[in-house]
Amino acid sequence: MHFIKIFILIALSLAIGIFACTKEQKVEAPKQERITKNLVPPKAEITGQNFLVEISELQVVMDVDTASKEIIETPSLRGHIKITNKSKDILDIQAVTLEYSNEAGKLIPYQSGEKIATASLFLKAIKPGEITEGSLDVTIPRTAIKEKALGKIEINLVYVPSPLKRETLILSEKVE
């Protein structure tokens, strides 16, 4: 009988020790979250003098403070771009730049402290009728997103318009 009382006392002491020593662990919620919003329309086709440009899967990716709902960093505009050479010449694409305007056509400026990355490098020469594809990953001003001021995106293709040509020169020399 004496052993049973000792056994119960030890079991109760262990149970109280285990439950009393456990700490409530508070799981802290993340202070920021990544939000992705699709642009409407999600796909666009633009025809220029020398190019046909198709843009698809356009999304704005931004990091937002969960408490204040403020945008923490400069949002990114990401998507897929497909460029077709409609000219009769080989065109050397250097970059694709983007500018953002409101509904009135006024340029939306970047605020101080925002990262500015408005160009995606391509560096590719494409032949007539040839297609090149790539991805866009540039920044977009906070104002365009926060105030829903975005009305238009202007796409500038930076390219060398002259055809690429080679010239061969022959020098008549002999080794004696």
Backbone as numpy.savetxt, mean C-alpha at the origin, in Angstrom:
# Nx Ny Nz CAx CAy CAz Cx Cy Cz
-7.50 -42.37 61.66 -8.32 -41.20 61.66 -7.44 -39.94 61.66
-6.36 -40.05 62.41 -5.44 -38.92 62.50 -4.83 -38.60 61.13
-4.53 -39.64 60.34 -3.95 -39.44 59.00 -4.96 -38.79 58.05
-6.20 -39.10 58.20 -7.23 -38.52 57.33 -7.33 -37.01 57.58
-7.28 -36.58 58.86 -7.34 -35.16 59.18 -6.12 -34.42 58.61
-4.96 -35.04 58.71 -3.74 -34.43 58.18 -3.83 -34.34 56.65
-4.32 -35.40 56.03 -4.46 -35.43 54.56 -5.44 -34.35 54.10
-6.57 -34.19 54.77 -7.56 -33.17 54.42 -6.97 -31.78 54.63
-6.24 -31.59 55.72 -5.61 -30.30 55.99 -4.59 -29.93 54.91
-3.79 -30.90 54.49 -2.80 -30.65 53.43 -3.51 -30.35 52.11
-4.55 -31.10 51.78 -5.29 -30.89 50.53 -5.94 -29.51 50.51
-6.55 -29.13 51.65 -7.16 -27.79 51.72 -6.11 -26.69 51.63
-4.98 -26.87 52.27 -3.90 -25.87 52.19 -3.40 -25.70 50.77
-3.22 -26.81 50.07 -2.78 -26.74 48.67 -3.82 -26.05 47.79
-5.08 -26.40 47.98 -6.16 -25.80 47.18 -6.23 -24.29 47.42
-6.17 -23.89 48.70 -6.21 -22.46 49.01 -4.98 -21.76 48.46
-3.82 -22.38 48.56 -2.59 -21.80 48.03 -2.63 -21.63 46.52
-3.15 -22.62 45.84 -3.20 -22.54 44.36 -4.17 -21.46 43.92
-5.38 -21.46 44.51 -6.38 -20.48 44.07 -6.09 -19.07 44.56
-5.44 -18.95 45.70 -5.13 -17.62 46.23 -3.96 -16.97 45.51
-3.04 -17.79 45.03 -1.84 -17.24 44.39 -2.02 -16.93 42.91
-3.08 -17.43 42.34 -3.26 -17.13 40.92 -3.69 -15.68 40.77
-3.06 -15.00 39.82 -3.35 -13.60 39.57 -4.27 -13.52 38.37
-5.14 -12.56 38.42 -5.96 -12.32 37.25 -5.10 -11.61 36.22
-5.00 -12.23 35.10 -4.19 -11.62 34.04 -5.11 -10.87 33.11
-4.90 -9.60 33.05 -5.70 -8.77 32.17 -5.04 -8.77 30.80
-5.83 -9.11 29.82 -5.33 -9.07 28.45 -5.60 -7.67 27.93
-4.52 -7.00 27.59 -4.63 -5.63 27.13 -5.03 -5.62 25.66
-6.03 -4.86 25.35 -6.47 -4.76 23.96 -5.42 -4.01 23.15
-5.31 -4.33 21.86 -4.34 -3.61 21.05 -4.68 -2.12 20.99
-3.63 -1.31 20.98 -3.82 0.14 20.98 -4.09 0.69 19.59
-3.79 -0.13 18.60 -4.06 0.30 17.23 -4.52 -0.90 16.42
-5.24 -0.61 15.37 -5.70 -1.67 14.49 -5.51 -1.23 13.04
-5.33 -2.20 12.17 -5.15 -1.94 10.75 -6.51 -2.09 10.07
-6.91 -1.03 9.38 -8.20 -1.02 8.69 -7.95 -0.92 7.19
-8.67 -1.74 6.44 -8.56 -1.73 4.98 -9.92 -1.34 4.42
-9.93 -0.34 3.55 -11.16 0.10 2.90 -10.96 0.03 1.40
-11.96 -0.46 0.70 -11.91 -0.55 -0.76 -12.35 0.78 -1.36
-11.71 1.17 -2.46 -12.14 2.36 -3.19 -13.29 1.98 -4.11
-14.15 2.94 -4.37 -15.30 2.71 -5.25 -15.16 3.64 -6.43
-15.16 3.18 -7.65 -15.22 1.78 -8.08 -13.87 1.10 -7.84
-13.88 -0.23 -7.64 -12.64 -0.94 -7.35 -11.76 -1.17 -8.58
-12.31 -0.91 -9.76 -11.56 -1.14 -11.00 -11.81 0.03 -11.94
-10.74 0.48 -12.62 -10.88 1.59 -13.57 -9.98 1.34 -14.76
-10.41 1.85 -15.92 -9.64 1.73 -17.16 -9.52 3.13 -17.75
-8.28 3.54 -18.01 -8.01 4.88 -18.53 -7.24 4.74 -19.83
-7.69 5.44 -20.88 -7.02 5.38 -22.16 -6.35 6.72 -22.43
-5.06 6.66 -22.74 -4.30 7.85 -23.09 -3.84 7.76 -24.53
-3.00 8.68 -24.93 -2.50 8.73 -26.29 -1.63 7.51 -26.60
-0.75 7.14 -25.69 0.17 6.04 -25.93 -0.11 4.79 -25.09
-0.96 4.92 -24.08 -1.14 3.82 -23.14 -2.61 3.54 -22.84
-2.86 2.30 -22.44 -4.11 1.90 -21.83 -3.72 1.44 -20.42
-4.29 2.05 -19.41 -3.95 1.72 -18.03 -5.19 1.16 -17.35
-5.03 -0.01 -16.75 -6.11 -0.63 -15.98 -5.64 -0.74 -14.53
-6.47 -0.24 -13.64 -6.16 -0.30 -12.22 -7.28 -1.09 -11.55
-6.89 -2.02 -10.68 -7.88 -2.84 -10.00 -7.46 -3.09 -8.56
-8.40 -3.59 -7.79 -8.17 -3.97 -6.39 -7.61 -2.82 -5.56
-8.08 -1.59 -5.81 -7.59 -0.44 -5.06 -8.14 -0.45 -3.64
-7.21 -0.37 -2.68 -7.57 -0.37 -1.27 -6.74 0.65 -0.52
-7.35 1.26 0.48 -6.64 2.15 1.38 -6.39 1.37 2.66
-5.13 1.31 3.07 -4.75 0.60 4.29 -4.23 1.64 5.28
-4.82 1.64 6.49 -4.41 2.63 7.49 -4.39 2.02 8.88
-3.52 2.57 9.72 -3.43 2.17 11.12 -4.17 3.23 11.94
-5.14 2.76 12.75 -6.01 3.66 13.51 -5.86 3.38 15.00
-5.80 4.44 15.81 -5.79 4.30 17.27 -7.18 3.82 17.69
-7.24 2.74 18.45 -8.54 2.15 18.81 -9.34 3.06 19.75
-8.68 3.81 20.60 -9.40 4.67 21.55 -9.95 5.93 20.88
-9.10 6.65 20.16 -9.52 7.93 19.59 -10.03 7.84 18.15
-9.81 6.70 17.51 -10.20 6.49 16.10 -9.47 7.43 15.14
-8.34 7.97 15.58 -7.51 8.83 14.74 -6.54 7.98 13.93
-6.24 8.43 12.72 -5.28 7.75 11.85 -3.88 8.04 12.39
-3.11 6.98 12.67 -1.81 7.13 13.30 -0.73 7.50 12.29
-0.62 6.72 11.22 0.40 6.94 10.19 -0.26 7.31 8.88
0.56 7.75 7.94 0.05 8.10 6.62 -0.55 6.86 5.97
-1.81 6.93 5.52 -2.44 5.76 4.89 -1.74 5.39 3.58
-1.88 4.13 3.20 -1.30 3.63 1.94 -2.42 3.31 0.96
-2.15 3.54 -0.30 -3.04 3.13 -1.38 -2.36 1.98 -2.09
-3.03 0.86 -2.13 -2.46 -0.33 -2.75 -3.41 -0.87 -3.80
-2.82 -1.47 -4.81 -3.64 -2.05 -5.86 -2.79 -2.69 -6.93
-3.44 -3.05 -8.03 -2.79 -3.72 -9.15 -2.91 -2.82 -10.38
-1.82 -2.70 -11.14 -1.83 -1.85 -12.34 -1.36 -2.66 -13.54
-2.03 -2.43 -14.66 -1.69 -3.12 -15.92 -1.59 -2.04 -16.99
-0.43 -1.96 -17.66 -0.17 -0.91 -18.66 0.04 -1.57 -20.01
-0.70 -1.10 -21.01 -0.57 -1.61 -22.38 -0.04 -0.49 -23.26
1.00 -0.78 -24.06 1.57 0.18 -25.00 0.71 0.19 -26.26
0.05 1.33 -26.54 -0.79 1.45 -27.74 -0.07 2.14 -28.89
1.16 2.61 -28.66 1.87 3.35 -29.71 2.59 2.39 -30.65
3.23 2.98 -31.66 3.99 2.18 -32.63 5.46 2.06 -32.23
5.80 2.69 -31.11 7.20 2.73 -30.68 7.40 1.96 -29.37
8.64 1.62 -29.12 9.01 1.07 -27.82 9.07 2.24 -26.85
8.38 2.10 -25.73 8.34 3.17 -24.74 8.97 2.68 -23.45
9.84 3.51 -22.90 10.59 3.16 -21.70 9.91 3.80 -20.49
9.14 3.01 -19.74 8.42 3.52 -18.58 9.41 3.67 -17.42
9.36 4.82 -16.78 10.24 5.09 -15.65 9.51 4.95 -14.31
8.28 5.48 -14.23 7.53 5.45 -12.97 6.07 5.76 -13.22
5.27 5.50 -12.21 3.86 5.87 -12.18 3.69 6.73 -10.94
3.19 7.97 -11.12 2.96 8.85 -9.98 1.47 9.11 -9.84
1.04 9.40 -8.62 -0.37 9.66 -8.36 -0.53 10.98 -7.62
-1.59 11.70 -7.98 -1.98 12.92 -7.29 -3.46 12.81 -6.96
-3.85 13.38 -5.83 -5.21 13.24 -5.34 -5.90 14.59 -5.33
-7.14 14.62 -5.82 -7.92 15.85 -5.88 -9.27 15.64 -5.20
-9.86 16.76 -4.75 -11.20 16.68 -4.18 -12.23 16.78 -5.31
-13.51 16.83 -4.95 -14.59 16.88 -5.95 -14.49 18.13 -6.83
-13.98 19.22 -6.28 -13.86 20.47 -7.04 -12.62 20.49 -7.93
-11.79 19.45 -7.86 -10.60 19.39 -8.68 -9.37 20.00 -8.02
-9.50 20.45 -6.78 -8.38 21.05 -6.06 -7.50 19.95 -5.48
-6.20 20.10 -5.64 -5.23 19.12 -5.16 -5.30 18.98 -3.64
-5.31 17.74 -3.14 -5.32 17.49 -1.69 -3.87 17.39 -1.24
-3.41 18.35 -0.42 -2.00 18.34 -0.01 -1.74 17.39 1.15
-0.48 16.99 1.29 -0.04 16.23 2.45 0.18 17.21 3.59
-0.12 16.81 4.80 0.11 17.63 5.98 1.56 17.46 6.41
2.05 18.35 7.24 3.42 18.22 7.72 3.51 16.98 8.60
4.60 16.27 8.46 4.81 15.05 9.23 4.33 13.79 8.54
3.60 13.93 7.44 3.13 12.74 6.72 4.23 12.23 5.79
4.29 10.92 5.64 5.22 10.32 4.68 4.65 10.51 3.29
5.53 10.85 2.36 5.07 11.06 0.99 5.76 10.05 0.08
4.98 9.17 -0.50 5.47 8.20 -1.49 4.42 8.14 -2.58
4.57 9.01 -3.59 3.54 9.12 -4.63 3.91 8.39 -5.91
5.06 7.72 -5.93 5.50 7.07 -7.16 5.83 5.61 -6.93
5.53 4.81 -7.95 5.97 3.41 -7.99 6.89 3.27 -9.19
8.08 2.78 -8.97 9.03 2.62 -10.06 8.69 1.40 -10.90
8.81 1.54 -12.20 8.59 0.41 -13.09 9.86 0.05 -13.85
10.53 1.05 -14.43 11.78 0.85 -15.17 11.69 -0.33 -16.12
10.79 -0.20 -17.08 10.62 -1.28 -18.05 10.30 -0.68 -19.42
10.99 -1.19 -20.44 10.70 -0.79 -21.81 9.70 -1.80 -22.37
8.60 -1.27 -22.93 7.61 -2.18 -23.49 7.42 -1.90 -24.97
7.28 -2.98 -25.72 7.11 -2.91 -27.17 5.67 -2.58 -27.50
5.42 -2.19 -28.75 4.04 -1.90 -29.17 3.14 -3.11 -28.93
1.99 -2.86 -28.30 1.04 -3.92 -28.01 1.37 -4.76 -26.78
2.55 -4.57 -26.22 2.96 -5.37 -25.06 2.31 -4.83 -23.78
2.12 -5.74 -22.82 1.49 -5.40 -21.55 2.49 -5.64 -20.42
2.52 -4.72 -19.48 3.31 -4.91 -18.26 2.38 -4.74 -17.06
2.60 -5.55 -16.05 1.75 -5.49 -14.86 2.61 -5.32 -13.62
2.02 -4.76 -12.60 2.73 -4.58 -11.34 1.77 -4.18 -10.24
2.34 -3.88 -9.10 1.51 -3.46 -7.98 1.81 -2.02 -7.62
0.81 -1.36 -7.10 0.95 0.01 -6.61 1.01 -0.04 -5.10
1.91 0.71 -4.52 1.97 0.86 -3.08 2.51 2.26 -2.81
1.59 3.20 -2.69 1.94 4.61 -2.48 1.17 5.12 -1.25
1.48 6.32 -0.83 0.75 6.92 0.29 -0.36 7.81 -0.25
-1.33 8.08 0.61 -2.44 8.97 0.27 -2.62 9.92 1.46
-2.89 11.19 1.23 -3.01 12.14 2.36 -4.12 11.73 3.33
-3.87 11.96 4.62 -4.88 11.65 5.65 -6.17 12.40 5.39
-6.03 13.65 4.94 -7.20 14.48 4.69 -8.15 13.85 3.69
-7.61 13.18 2.69 -8.44 12.55 1.67 -9.29 11.43 2.26
-8.79 10.79 3.31 -9.51 9.69 3.93 -10.39 10.18 5.07
-9.80 10.97 5.97 -10.51 11.39 7.17 -11.74 12.24 6.84
-11.59 13.16 5.94 -12.70 14.05 5.59 -13.49 13.55 4.39
-13.13 12.37 3.90 -13.77 11.78 2.71 -13.80 12.79 1.57
-12.67 13.47 1.38 -12.57 14.53 0.39 -12.13 14.02 -0.98
-11.70 12.78 -1.07 -11.17 12.26 -2.33 -12.24 12.24 -3.42
-11.93 12.89 -4.52 -12.85 12.93 -5.65 -12.24 12.28 -6.88
-10.93 12.51 -7.09 -10.24 11.97 -8.27 -8.81 11.59 -7.92
-8.31 10.61 -8.64 -6.89 10.25 -8.56 -6.33 10.45 -9.96
-5.30 11.29 -10.06 -4.65 11.53 -11.34 -3.41 10.64 -11.44
-3.35 9.86 -12.51 -2.23 8.95 -12.72 -1.33 9.53 -13.79
-0.05 9.68 -13.46 0.93 10.18 -14.41 1.91 9.07 -14.74
2.02 8.74 -16.01 3.03 7.77 -16.44 4.25 8.55 -16.88
5.36 8.28 -16.26 6.62 8.93 -16.61 7.36 7.96 -17.53
7.59 8.40 -18.79 8.23 7.51 -19.75 9.06 8.30 -20.75
9.97 7.59 -21.42 10.78 8.19 -22.48 10.01 7.96 -23.78
9.57 9.04 -24.45 8.69 8.88 -25.61 9.38 8.48 -26.90
10.67 8.65 -26.99 11.33 8.33 -28.25 11.62 6.84 -28.34
11.60 6.31 -29.56 11.91 4.88 -29.69 13.38 4.62 -29.36
13.61 3.49 -28.79 14.99 3.10 -28.48 15.64 2.59 -29.75
16.78 3.14 -30.07 17.49 2.74 -31.29 18.94 2.43 -30.92
19.54 1.58 -31.74 20.96 1.28 -31.57 21.67 1.60 -32.87
22.89 2.05 -32.71 23.70 2.34 -33.89 25.00 1.56 -33.75
25.39 0.93 -34.83 26.62 0.14 -34.82 27.66 0.86 -35.66
28.85 1.03 -35.09 29.96 1.66 -35.79 31.07 0.63 -35.93
31.69 0.59 -37.09 32.77 -0.37 -37.33 34.06 0.40 -37.50
35.04 0.00 -36.74 36.35 0.60 -36.79 37.29 -0.44 -37.38
37.89 -0.14 -38.51 38.78 -1.08 -39.18 40.18 -0.96 -38.63
40.56 -1.91 -37.81 41.88 -1.93 -37.22 42.40 -3.37 -37.27
43.72 -3.48 -37.25 44.36 -4.79 -37.25 45.40 -4.82 -36.15
45.58 -6.02 -35.58 46.63 -6.21 -34.58 47.83 -6.76 -35.29
49.02 -6.14 -35.19 50.21 -6.60 -35.87 51.21 -7.19 -34.90
